[in-house]
């Protein structure tokens, strides 16, 4: 994965400042402790197990122009911090595309596209 300068949502994002000093996103693993003491870690959407709800934390802002346009499209269709999301199904063969539920809409995303979306497993609200 390419190094990212910061999350798509900039300084107001919960991930602001994570990418300073040319660090890679893969090195960033925030942890949240649940009420029963179990630790959860943020993952990319393509790593989320099927039918598990998660909350969107941020969308990566890659260096390449083509990928930046893709990320802009993802945010325009609703992949923004706080949204509940889950993978409904995987295509066959090769487990692509992913059927991704966002709110009351289902989208087909390639794994490459879903890898730009950072989520925290266990969405607070979904419907």
C-alpha positions, 0 to 999 in steps of 0.5 A: 500500500502506498504511503498516505499524507493524511486521512481524506478528512484532514485535521478534523478527522479522528485519524488526523496526524497519523500519517506525519513523517512519511509513515505508512498507514499499515503501521497505524493500528488504533485500539479501542477497549469495549465494555467487556475489556476486549480490544478492537482494532481499526481495519480496512473495509476489505478485511471486515468479515461478512455480515459484521457491522462496522463504523467508518473512521476515515478514507485514505488520501493516496498520492496518485491522482487516479486513486484520489479521484476514486476516494472522492467518489467513495466519499460522495456516495456516503463513505464518511466517518460515523456511517455504519457499514457491513459486507453482505456478500463476496463475489465468486471467483476471487471474492470480488466484488464485495456487496457492501451495505451502507445505510439503506443502500448496497454497493458493489466495490472491488477489494482495491476500492474497499481497502481505502476505507478504514472502519472500526468493527462493531457499529453503534447504530445501524438499521 
